[in-house]
């Protein structure tokens, strides 16, 4: 367990959430919806908005994962840390997908807050977001 994960726990940024399992499917639906919308937005040439939508697809897929463990995050950073601790470090999710999720967060922040985005960054995220969602769906279905 990383120091960052422990810090998230200590600060109450990761908490028990008794309704989590019942809401995991809803989060997966949100992830699927955001991914479909990102595909359409990308096809329309709006790479900034597609980048943002792709991050949120991954966000909702990650949230579904932790909801499946009856946990809830209180920050985007701590969501990454709980996914690392419970899924990556246990060999359930490839580290490459966690790195992709972190990259998506950075690209979303650049697009949202600094007006910086690229077509290539967006297109890279499309592939990662699909894999992240597929992996999340498989993990939740196997529980």
Secondary structure, DSSP 8 states (H G I E B T S, - for coil): --HHHHHHHHTTSEEE-TTHHHHHHHHHHHHHHHHHHHHHHHHTT-HHHHHHHHHHHHHHHHHHHHHTTTEEESSHHHHHHHHIIIIITTTSS-HHHHHHHHHHHHHHHHHHHH----HHHHHHHHHHHHHHHHHHHHHHHT-
